[in-house]
């Protein structure tokens, strides 16, 4: 299995795809709030109640929060395997003592 890891090459555009995925989080937050505002404004014009505008804004903010939560869970799942990686195991177990000011 270690031979497979040595021969593995990252796809050519993998870094660009990761950057676009992170960019899409920002776009989805703005889109969720704008869509929520649009729904709220539409409800306000249909019903005449001004509180329905704020209901739509709340729905948009809730959707944006859900998008952030999903992105956090996805990132947490990606980095879950790093705790067993020998390059990071020492730091995870003992901490990063090089930046600790208490030892001086």
Rosetta blueprint (number, residue, H / E / L):
1 X L
2 X H
3 X H
4 X H
5 X H
6 X H
7 X H
8 X L
9 X L
10 X L
11 X L
12 X L
13 X L
14 X H
15 X H
16 X H
17 X H
18 X H
19 X H
20 X H
21 X H
22 X H
23 X H
24 X H
25 X H
26 X H
27 X H
28 X H
29 X H
30 X H
31 X H
32 X H
33 X H
34 X H
35 X H
36 X H
37 X H
38 X H
39 X H
40 X H
41 X H
42 X H
43 X H
44 X H
45 X H
46 X H
47 X H
48 X L
49 X L
50 X L
51 X H
52 X H
53 X H
54 X H
55 X H
56 X H
57 X H
58 X H
59 X H
60 X H
61 X H
62 X H
63 X H
64 X H
65 X H
66 X H
67 X H
68 X H
69 X H
70 X H
71 X H
72 X H
73 X H
74 X H
75 X H
76 X H
77 X H
78 X H
79 X H
80 X H
81 X H
82 X H
83 X H
84 X H
85 X L
86 X H
87 X H
88 X H
89 X H
90 X H
91 X H
92 X H
93 X H
94 X H
95 X L
96 X L
97 X H
98 X H
99 X H
100 X L
101 X H
102 X H
103 X H
104 X L
